[in-house]
Amino acid sequence: MGIIGLQDAVNGFESDVTVIGALKFLCVFSFKLAGPITSLLTNFAGFLPYAEWKCVSGSSVCLERVEAHGVSKNALCGSAAGEDMLLLGKDFVWDYGKRRTYAVDWSLLCSREYLGTLLSSSYFLGALLGMAITAPLIDRYGRLFITKVSELSGIFILILMVFTPNYYYLVVMRTLQGAAYFVEMSSIYVYLIEVVPARYKSTALSINMSLWGIGQLILALTAYLIYNWKYIVVVGIVLYSLNLYFLFFALPVSPLYLLTIKNDEAATKESLNKLAAFYGSDTVFGDDTTVVDKKSAEADSSPPKLSLLDTLKDFARYPIMARQTVAQFFIWFTAGFLYYGFSFSWGKLGKNLYLSYALAGVGELLSYFLMGMFLKFLNRRWLGFANLIAAASFLFAMVPNSIGNEQITLSQISCLVGSTINSLIFGSVFMWTQELSPTTHRGKILSWCCSVARIGSLLGPQSSLLFDWNKYGTLVLFCVIAVTSAVLMFLLPETFGREVISEASQVVSRSHQKRVKDEQ
C-alpha cells in the first residue's frame, strides 16, 4: 500500500462503513441514555409537592392560609415575616399518592429548599473536579483507557446510590457520579473526533448527542411510572451498562493517539486494522504500509509534549492559542449555564413536570437532528453566533402569560425553544473545540472547556432560585451572557472543511493563513 497519511487512512473507511458497523458505533455511546437520569434525577426524586397537600380537619391556621394563598408554597411555608411552616400531621397532610420524594422524607422544604439545589449542583461540582484532575491523563494514558475506567466507576457509584440512607450520603454519591460521567463524556468525544471518517463526524456527533434527548424522554416516562426514585436509579444502571461489550472488546485504541503521542507505528497499524474490522471494511494495513501523520511531520519532529506544564509553556509560547482557549472557556460557560439553568427550572416554568421534561426531550431530539445537517454545510463560527443570538432573542421574548392551556404556558414554550437552540450551541462547540485543539493538547483543552461548562452547570440549578426572586431579571441576565458569547465567536478561526492539527505550532500558521485569506 506504500506510504499513507493517518487522516487519509481513517477517511478511507468512508465508503466501507456498513450499517452493522454504524450501529455498533452507536451502541458505544449508549451510556448517554443514562445521562439525564444521573444529572436530572433530583428534579423528580427531590420534587417539591407544594401544590399537593391538604389541611387537616380542625386546623384553623391552615384553612386561613389556604383561603389567602390557595394550596401553594406561600400557604405551606408562610409568606409573612414570622410565619412558620405548617406542621405535618397537625396542620396538613401530603396528598401526592404513593410517590417517594427525598425532599419530603428529609424535609428539604421551605427554608431548607436550598439544600435541594445544592444537591443538584454537587453533581456538577464532581464533574468540574473530575475533569480538572483527569484532563492531563486523557492525553497521557489514552482516550479509550480513561473512558473505560470512568464507565466502570459510574456504574459502581450508581449501584451504591440505590442504597442511599440520608442526604449527606447522596451528596457524596452525586459528586462522584458527576465526575465519572463527564470524564467519560469528554474522553469519548475526543476519541470520536479521531476515529470517525471526516464525512461522518457531524452525523456521528449529532446521533451521539441525540441519545441524551432520548434519555430525557426515558427519564420523564420512568419517573411518571415508577413511584420510588431509587428504582429510577436502577433503570439508569441498566442504560449505563448497555455499551460494556463494545467498549471493552470491540473498540481499538485511537490510531491518532498511538501515532502522534505514542509514536508507535506498529500499534497504529494494528489499531487501524481493528477499526476497519469494527466498521466492516476489508482494508488491511500490513508490513508493506507505512502510516505517517503528515501534519505532525510538517510541523515538528520532536517528541510530543504531554504534561500540564508543557501545555502551559505552549500557551506562553503561542499566545494566540491561549486567547482562543480563554474565549472558548466563556462560550462553554454560557452553554452550561443556560442549558442547566433551564433544565433545573422546568418545575417553576411549567405546571406539569413530566410534560415539561418530555417536551424538552423532543426539543433536544429536534436540535440534534438539525445539528447533523448544519455541521455538514455551515461553518462553525456563524452557526454558533446565530444559535446564541437566537437563544437570546427567545429568552428576551419570554412572558408568563397563559395561552389557554393550564398545562402549557407561552413562557414554557419559549423556554423549550430557547433550550432547543442551546442544545445546538453545545453540539457545535463540542465539534469546534476538538477541531481547534492540536492532537497533543486536545484531551486537556476539551476537558478544561468542559470543566468551565460545569462551573456554569453548578450555577445553573441555583438560577431556579433566581426565578423565584425575579423572572424577568433572570432572563435578562441570560440574554447578556448569550450575546457576549456570540461576540466572542469572532475571536476563533474557522475549522469547517479543514483537517485537525497535530502540534501547537500549527495554531499560529492556521491563524496566519486565516488572516491572509480574510485580508484578500
N, C-alpha and C positions, 0 to 999 in steps of 0.2 A: 504493500500500500504506500510505502515511502514515508515522507515527512508530512505530517498533518497538524494543523493548529488545533488546540484543545477546544476552543469555541466552535470551530468548524466541525470537529468530531461530534460534539453534543448536538449541534444544529443539524447534523446529518441524519439524526433519528427522526426528523420531522415527517418524512414520507413513510416511515416504517412503524410508527406508533399504531398499535392495534386497539380495538375497543376494549379488549380484556386488559391490556396494559394501562389504558387510561382509567379504567375502573379500579384497578389495583392501586394506582397512584392516588385516586380519590379516597380509597379506604385508609391510606396512610394518614390522612388528615381528619379522619372521623372523630378524633378526640375533640375537635372543635364543637361537636354537637353537645358536649358536656360543659362547654364554656359558660353559657348563660346560667346553667344550674349552679356552677361553682361561684360565679360572680354576683348574680342577681337573686340568689336564693333568699336573701334577707328580706326582699320585698314581699315574699309570701310567708316565709317562716316567721318573720318578725312583723307581720301585718298588724296594724293598729286598728281594732274594730270600734272606732269612735262612734259609729252610727249603728252599732249592732248590740244594744243593751236596752234594758227596760227597768223602770222603777219598781222597787219592792212596795207592795201594798202597805200604806200607812206612813211612808217616808214623805213628809211634807217638804223637806228641803229639796229632794229630788223632783217632786212634782212642780215646785216653784221654778226651778231652773229649766225644766223641760218646757214649761209654759213660756218662759222668757226667750230661750235659745233653741228649742227643739231638741231632738236626740242628737247631740253633737259633741265635739271636743270641748267647746266652751261650757256646756252644761255639765259634762263629766268632770272636767278639771277645775272649773271655776274661772270666770273671766274677770272678776273684780279683785282688787287688792285685798288680801287677807282671806279669800275664799279657798278652802282646801278641796282636794279631790273627794268625790263621793266615796263612801265606804262600801266595798264589796260585801254583799250579804245583808248589810244593814240598810243601805240606800238603793242599791241597784244589783242586778244580776246580768251576766252576759247572755246574749241571745244570738249567737252565731253558729249554732248547731254543734256538730262533733269535731270541728276543725281544731287542730292543735297549733297554737302560735306561742313562741317563746316570749314574745313581747308581753303577753298576759301572764304566762307561767312565772316569768322573772320580774314582773311589774316594771317593764320598761315603758311606762306611760307618763303622760303629762310632764311633770318637772324632770323625769328621768328619761324622756324620749331621746335626748342627745346621746345616751348610751347606745341606742339602736343605730344611730347614724355613725357613731364611732366604730361599731361592729361592722358596718358596711365598708367603712374606709380602711379597716385593718387589712382587708383583702388586698387593697392596692398598696398599702404600706409594705406588705410582704413582697408584692411584685416589684416595687421600687428597690427594696434592699436586695432581693434575689438577683435582679438583672444587673444592678451596680456591682455586685460581688462576682457574678459569673461572666460578665462581659469579656474580660481577657481570656477566660477559659474556652470560649467558643472558638476563638482563633487558635488557641494553643492545643487543645485536645480534640477539636473537630466538631462540626455541627451535629453529626449523627450521634456521636457519643453523648453529648450534653442532652440531646433530645431524649435518648433512651433513659438516662438517669432521672431526668425530670418527669418523664412519663410514669416510671415506677413509683417515684416519690409521691406524685399527685394521687395515684390510685390508693396507695397506702394511707395517705392523710385522709382521704375521703372515708375509708373504712373506719379509721379512728373517730371521725366526726359522727358516725352513726351512733356512737356510744357517749355522746355529749351529756355530761351531768349538770353543767352550770354555765353561766355567762362567760367567765374568765377562761374556761377551757375552750369554748367556742371561739373566743378572740384569738387565742394561740393557734388553733387549727386553721382558721380562715387566713391568718397571716402566713402560715406555712403553705397553705394551698395556693394563695396568690403568687407566692414565689415560684412554686413548682409549675403552675400553669403558664405563666407569662414567660418564664425562662424557656420552656418548651416551645411556646409560640414564636418567640424571636429567633431561636436557633433553627426551627424548621423553616421559617421564612427565608433565612439566609441560604439554607440548603436548597430550597425551591428555586431561587434565582440562579443557582449554579448548575442544576441538573436538568432543568426543563429547556427544551429547544426554544429559541427566540420566538418562533412563530406562535407557540402555545403559552408563553409566560403570562400574558394578560388574562387568557382564558383560565389557566390553572389558578391564578390568584383570585379571580372572580368566583370560581366554583368553590375554592377553598374557603373563602370568607362567607359565601352564601350558607355554608354549613352552620355558621353562627345564627343566621336568621331562622334556619330550620330548627336549631336547638332552642331558640326562643319560643317558637310555636310549641315544641315538645314540652318546654317548661310550663307554659300557660295551661296546656291541656292536662299535664301531670298534676300541677298544683290544684286545678279545678276538681280533678277526680280523686286525688289522694288527700285525705284529711290530716295525716300525720307527716310533718315536714321531714322527719328522719327517713321516711320511706322515699321521699323525693331524692334524698342523697343517694339511696341505693340505686335508683334509676341513673343517677349521674355516674356511679361506679361502672355500671354496665356499658354506658355510652363511652366512657373513658377507655374501656378495655377493648373496644372493637378492632383497634389497629395493631394490637400487640404482635400478631404473627408477621405481618408485613414489615413492621418497624424493625423487628429483631432478626428476621430470617430472609427477607427478600430485598431490602434496600442496600445498595452499596454505599461506601463512604464517598463523599463528594470528590470527583476526579480533579476539580479545580483546586480544592483544598490540598489534595495529595501532591499535585504538581507545583503549584505556586508557593505553598507554605512549607510542605514537607520535602519538596524537590525529589520525589520518588517516582521515576518514570515507570518502573515495573509495576508498582502498586496502582499507578494511574491507569495503565492499560488493563489491568485486572478489574479495576473499578468500572471502566468503560464497557468491558465485556459483560459484566454483571448488570450494568444499566441497560445494555442492549437487550439482554435476555428478559429483563423486567418489562421493557416496553414491547417486547415481541419482535425485535429486529434480528435479522440473521447476520448482521455485521460482526466481524471478528477482528480484533486488533492483536496481531501476532508479533513474532520476533522481527518480521520484515517491516514493521511500522515504527516510526519514531514520532512521539507525540511531544509537541512543544507549545509553550504559552507565548504566542507571538508578541502580545502586548508587554509581557514582563521582560522578554528578551530585548525588545526595542528600548525599554525604559532603563533597566539597570540589572546587571548580572550578579550583584551582591546578594548575600543571603537575606531572606525576608526578615522584617522586624516584627516581633510578636508581643513584646512586653508592653505594659501600660506606660512605662517611662519612655519607650521608643515611640509610642503613639503621640505622647505629649511633645516629644522632641520634634516629631514631624509637623505637629501643629505650629510650633515655633518656627520651624524651617520654612513651612509653606503657609503663611498667614491666611491665604485665601481659603484653604481647606478648613481652618479654624472658624473663619467668618461664616462660611457656608454651613458648618455644623451648628453654630450658635443660632443661625436663622432657622434651621430645621428644628432645633430644640423648642423654639416658641410655637412653631406650627404644630408640632406634636403635642405640646401642652394644650393648645387650643382644641385639637381633635379630642383629646382625652377629657378635658373639662366639659366641653359641650355635650359629648356623647353620654357620659355617665351622669352629668348634671340632669339630663332628661331621663335617663334610664332609672334613676332613683327618685324621680319626682312624678312618675305616672300616676301614682295613687292620689296626688294632690292636683294634677292637671286633668284628670278624668274621673268619672264616677264609678266605673266598673273596672277593677284592677285586672281581671282576667282578659276582658275585651281589649283593654289598653295594650297589654303585652302581646296579645295575638295580632293586633293591628301593627304594632311595632315590628313584629317578626315578618309580617307581609311586606311592610315598608322596606325592611332590610334586604329581603329577597329581591325586591324590585331594584333597589340601589345596586346590588352586586351584579344583577343581570345587565343593568346599564353600564356598570363599570367595565365589564368584559368587552363591551363594544367600544366604549370611549377610549380605553387604554390602547386599543389596536389602531385607532385612527387619529387621536388627538394628542398634541404634545402635553407634557406633564404640567408645565407652568400655567398655561391658560386653563387647563382643566381644573387644577387646584384653585386658581383665582376665581373662576366662575362659580365653583361649588361654595367657596367661603362667602362670596358676595350674595349668592342666592340664599344661603343659610341665614345671613344677617338680615336679609330682606324679610324672610318669613318670620324670624324672631320679632322683628320690629312690628310686623303686621298682626301679631298675636293679640287677641282680645278675649275677655272672659264671657262674652255673651253666648247664650244658648241658641242653637239653631233649630230648636223644636223637638229634639230627641233627648230625653233625660239621661241617656247613657253616653251620648257623644256630644261634645261641645265644639264650637269653632276653635277655641283655644287648643283643644286636644288634636284636632285635625291639623292645625298649623304646626303644633309640636311634632306630629307624625311626619309631616313633610320636611320640617327642619331636621329631624333626626335621620330621615332617609338620606338627605343631602350630606349630612355629617358622616354617614357611613361611607359615602362616596369619597369624602375627604380622607378618611382613614385608609381606604383601599389605594388611593392614588399616592399618598405619602409613603405607604409601605413600599410600593414599587419604586418610587422616585429615590428614596433614601438608599435602597440597595443598589440602584444604578449609579448613583452619585459616588458611593463609597468604594475605594480601592479594595481589592480582594484581601490584602494583608491587614486591613483595618475594618473590614466590613462587619464582622461579628461584634466588635467593640462599639462602633458608631451606631449600629442599629440597636444594640442593647441600651446604649446611653439614651438614644432618642425615645425608645420605649419606656425607659426609666423616667424621663421627663414627662412623658404622657401619663405615667402613673401618678406623678405629682398632681396633674390635672384631674386624674381619676380620684385621687384622695380628696380633693376639694369638691369634686362633683357631687357626691352624696350630701355634703354639707349645704349645697345650694338648695336642697329641698327645704331647709330651714329658712333660707332667704325668701322662698316663695311665700312662706307664712308672713314674713315681715313686709315685703313689698314686691308684688309680682312684676309690676312694670319696671321698677328699678333693677330687678334681677335680669330681666330680658334686655334692657339697655346695656347692662354690663356685658352680657353675652355678645351683643352686637358689636361693641367696641373691640372686644378681643378678636372676633371673627374678621373684622375689617383690617385690623393691624396685621394679622397673619396673612391676609390676602396681599397686602402691600409687600410683605417680606418675601413673597414668592418670586419677586423680580430680582432678588439678590442671588438666586440659584440658576445655574446653567441648565439648558435643556438637554435631556438624555434620550429623547424619543428617537428610535431607529438607530442608536449607536451602541457599539459593544461596550460591555463593562470594562473598567480599567483595573489594572493589577497592582500598580505601585503608587505611592503618594505623590511622587514626582510628576505623574501624568495628570494630576489635578491642575497643575499650572499650565501645562501645554493645552489641555482641553479648554480651560477658561480663556487662554490667549487666542485659540482658534475661534472661540465663540465671539470675542470682541472684534477680531478682524472681520469675521463674517458679518457681524451686525453693522460695522462701520461701512462696509461695502454696500 
